[in-house]
């Protein structure tokens, strides 16, 4: 699918795993594996081989400046990787590893996860998230990955609204969102930090490329 020169395609593979339980033969868990592909990127589930790349980003002060505020130690980064990135998830929504083709270099992560209200998911809404290795900034990778996730959210998941939040001062991420068609919805002023809340509404036609092809 063409999106401003970037081909976006995806595949959802569904399968079940039978897990034994005490006193029973077992229970079946259904999983969905999502793979998104653009001209330069493959977005996929995290794997153990991504550990070093993931930790490198978590330890990078530039990456963490607007995502947590401080770099993590290697031990902290590894714990987060195994507990979050590698956590089993049966949803078709998630934050996926981003590989740069053709050598499948791990350059960050991007995805859409459910928008929450308290402990409940808001139907038809998702949150766009992207983190790119600082060594690959300035190459349009965040925009390309975000465009793929937005297209997937609207066209395949049928979302009606996608939101995103950036810390004030993170001008590069704000520009990415603007390129994708997001508009500033409201500003949240905190004691130490201020956050900008953006939103993007589903086009009248999910095949309409006007806000996705910029």
ZIHURA-V334485 format. One line per field, one symbol per residue. phi: phi as a letter, one per 30 degrees, with the letter a starting at -180 (. if undefined). psi: psi as a letter, one per 20 degrees, with the letter a starting at -180 (. if undefined). burial: + if it has 16 or more other C-alpha atoms within 10 Angstrom, else -. Layout:
phi->???
psi->???
burial->???
//
This chain:
phi->.dbiicdcbabcccabbccdbeibdlbcccbbccbcbbecbbcaddbeddeddddeddcdedddecbjjbdcddddddddeddcdcdebdddclccdcccddchddckbalbbddcbiccddeibbcdbbbceedcdicidddddddddddddddcdidcabcabbdejddddddeddddjdbdcaccccdcbcccccbbcddecdcdcecccd
psi->ppnlipppqqpooprqpopqqpjrhrqpppqpppoqpahiqpprqqrhiigggghgghiohggigjmhhqqqrgggggggghhfhjpppiqiqroqqopprijlpojbqqaprqpqocjqqopjqrppppppphijqjjjggggghgghggggghgikqipprqpqppimhghhhgghhijqqpgrpooaghqpqpoqqpqpqhpiiojgiik.
burial->--+--+-+++--------------------++++++++++++++++---++--++++++++-++-+----++----++-++---+------+++++++++-----++++++++++---------+++++++++-------+++++++++++++++---++++++++++----++-+++++++++----------+++++++++--+----+++-
//
